[in-house]
């Protein structure tokens, strides 16, 4: 098998495993001795188009189990959440390269509302490896993508589960959902709970008219960019949402997110100008070569026993 095809099959198998996890029942039982265990089919809490993190609404439990937060030290050494990210495997998250101003990073998984333990405590994991795209250059938003390796593998649950990567160069949907803990207004405080917002997806050509003279894209928009927003204003990502996912739901399984973009750059918050996202499909080979550098023998095992 050639390496690209090999990695494609690995990603397919991994995504199928995530789909299986989303469909699996959960075991519940009383703490009383001798009590029976009952398997309940989980209620789907899946992303849908939201009319209304500017203009967003609160996410529900289990709706976005791939959402991650990145904490980095401030000037006083205190860990502060600065960006979002996406869990894409049991030991890797994907984010925007411009978020990574520090070598000390903690990834938080499984959090829906800051300070709340209603659905269990979040999981914090140190980052041991930072891989920025080799062609990323600071102060621009070209190749604004990075991968972070966690210090340990994380167990999957209804609160923590990877998303799948969207591999087609063409997005056949007109709407996508962005999520994050970012500000809900320009210069405002970060949200204490995970918010979601439905955005319209635009072609690169249609979006280019908004960014013809912008220092962040001095060479103009490329096919490696993806644009999404709301031309009437009021719906957008904002400060603190960078690095988080822009997603559509899988056609085969509504509870499995397909990540099409990474929140990268915008003009204002809630403005009539679309935001710029890193188009994930343009970087699939690079991602797979780092996250799933598996040899052919393990691929055969996966095909045989999965």
Order of alpha helices (4+ residues) and beta strands (2+ residues): alpha-beta-beta-beta-beta-beta-beta-beta-beta-beta-beta-beta-beta-alpha-beta-beta-beta-beta-alpha-alpha
